[in-house]
Amino acid sequence: MFLNTETPRAKELFSLDWEFRHGALDEKEAMDATAAGFSPVNLPHDWSIEFPFDENADTCGSGGYVTAGQGWYRKVFAVSLNARSKRIFLHFDGAYMCSDVWLNGAHLGGHVYGYTPFRFEITNHLNFGGENTVFVRVDNSRQPNSRWYTGSGITRDVWLEAVNEASIKPYGVYARTRRICAEHAVVTVDASIEFPCAEGLTLSSALLDADGVQVASTYTPITGSVAVQTLLVPSPRLWSDKEPYLYRLITQVRDGDEVLDHVETTVGIRSISFDSEDGFLLNGERVKINGFCVHHDGGCVGAAVPVKIWERRLKIMKAMGANGLRCSHNPPDPALLDLCDRLGFLVMDEAFDEWRRLKEKQHGSNTHESRGYSEWFDENYEDDLSAMLLRDRNHPSIVIWSIGNEVPDQTAQEGCLTARALKEICRRYDPSRPVTQACDQICAEPRPATQEFLNELDIVGYNYAGRWRTRSETFYDDDKRANPNWRIIGTEHSSVSGRRGCYGFNEALSEWSKPYYSAPVAIGKLLKFTLSHNYVAGDFMWTGIDYLGESHWPNHLSSAGVVDICGFPKDSYYFYKSVWNQEEPLAYVFPHWNLDEEEGSIVKVLCYTNCEQAELFLNGKSYGKKAKSFPSYGMTEIYGHYDRKVVPADTDDLFLSWDVPYIPGVLEAAGINNGVEICRHAVKTSKRPAIIEAALDAESIKADSRDIAHITVRILDEDGNFVPNADNDVCVSVEGAARLIGLANGRPDSMEPYNARHMKAFSGMLLAVAQSNGKVGEAKVKLTADGLVPAELNLKATEG
Ligand code: GAL
């Protein structure tokens, strides 16, 4: 099968056609050729998501009440005889956790951290022209080892790579924008070369624009293990969050006309800086980072996340107006960073949640035993941090390195020394980006983060700045006065969280939930502060998207996000949209109008709007126009002159509210600018559930056993109105050229497993994910439920 020896470097996906067996086995037993119990899987693979939720699971609430344990993978493969002249590597993007790899009986080595890549040279262990067997043991049995859902298994892709003796080292190309002016940009390329002692080798670099046209090139003789080149790019198109323009860099090692190695790197030309007065500057202009934190799971697929899941989620967040993403609290799947480059997110890439000092892994009961990264920190931090930096440093989207999240070491005397050691590693591999740590103990009582620790950080990162004393009024201001040179960013603050479609009228409020009319008040205060203080570079809300784990039974997920685990927006999504997205007029009204309230009782109705005013109507009757005061607007040029109409405000909050009698019917908000209605949103009291509505987000998928399509399911009444509290049990079948790989409803306390074939709708909705099974042709998606008109969809699976 493998390898294309015609090309100077072959990199082939090695993720398909593995076999898996769950359970602890001794090595001999597992690797016995006759061992039974293995079943076929493709990678990425997460076995934990396949188990039912169990209150007694040793992953605890932190890990999402799933089963972990050990698992074995094996794959039989062949490598052609003519690949013999090459050096061959087996590369893992990530496996959670404590992996060990054997090839043809030889132990290649192990890797602990579940979020960093690792590789082995396998040249001398291969049976060229014959059969080879690779075994991987993944051991996630020491629990609880994380504060969130980790998944278990080879949760990221695996690759086989073949290179010549003279080649570029892994992650050996480092491209950096050095200077930008109107006429040109200067981009340097540092390439680390393997085997540089051969004479007469040259390194060539060519930069291609988005149309594939070469815009700059250079070549230099290779005289040592590092070659440094400079490219002058005329009239550069810059990368930004708004216009994420990308170039492609081709770097080749050559011997005369012969190409010995060929590496492609995505390049975005941009300048970044952080300033103690001006916050974050992108290409010389102040840009506020309106960001969100995100964990690595993809909802119903667990930790084995097809890239289209991220693509859909990021587009949803972008449409809200977000331009920043924090990979909390570990290096992400590399595919996520490619998407951030392409879609224009400003990324904070984070290495660790723990250094030497352990953290509690189960709410309220510290076992005094880590089982997490603190156990491995001393032995591994240098390799793991280096792996993240080398892998990620070419991404234009990344603007900050984070060496940790809320590490308890911030309050310890020696913590500053660890911070310094980690910062120095960042500098070694990438001096172009600043380093932060997300601190939650600044001014904490009784033991605050030490001044030495904070001074060590290029940017002081704040988690929950308003938590202590009167700081929910002043936020960063006290520190800013005391430390005028600090550069400051909000690395983590609560979002307006809660369950989609739940308002706490009659049902008990879950963890994370405040009453719907109160939740945006405190959040709005910080949001306004961040937006109106230039020195605050931005903020990352906790979280953008709900995530598995960090929960209390019977919840198995955290509803901290503004979109749920399915990627469906909650009301709070529109809160941020009304503030961050000024391009699309918005007047969003809620709660839904199928309330279980007595007719005539007074209900608080809220509206998120970016219009000057909004008017509320119930069954056609106006309840009046209202306006918010942010951002308020003053005189310009001369006293008494306003170049914008000033609309009298009703509130200093970032939302409008009316007290309205509950009368079933139609509740509407109209957004008004300059006295003219420009948008309208309505919620209607629906009749009983009658119809299943289903929509695919793609007409076709690739028949590659990897591509996916999302199916959004909504329950409607007989008139086609959405039923916001429908909970019908919907059966989903996918037949033909695709298979169902996950179902989710977004309900934190749902006990239905994500690999079920049927699931109850939650707040009227459900998400199904269908994946190619390798066949070309058509897949039929059928959705049925007792008493409802079914839905049927066709999905094509096409070659290539
Ligand atoms: C933060 C922490 C996050 C998450 C969050 C929950 O302190 O950094 O990982 O635990 O609290 O509110």
Boltz pocket constraint, residues with backbone or C-beta under 6 A from the ligand:
constraints:
  - pocket:
      binder: B
      contacts: [[A, 147], [A, 405], [A, 406], [A, 440], [A, 463], [A, 492], [A, 542], [A, 550]]
      max_distance: 6.0
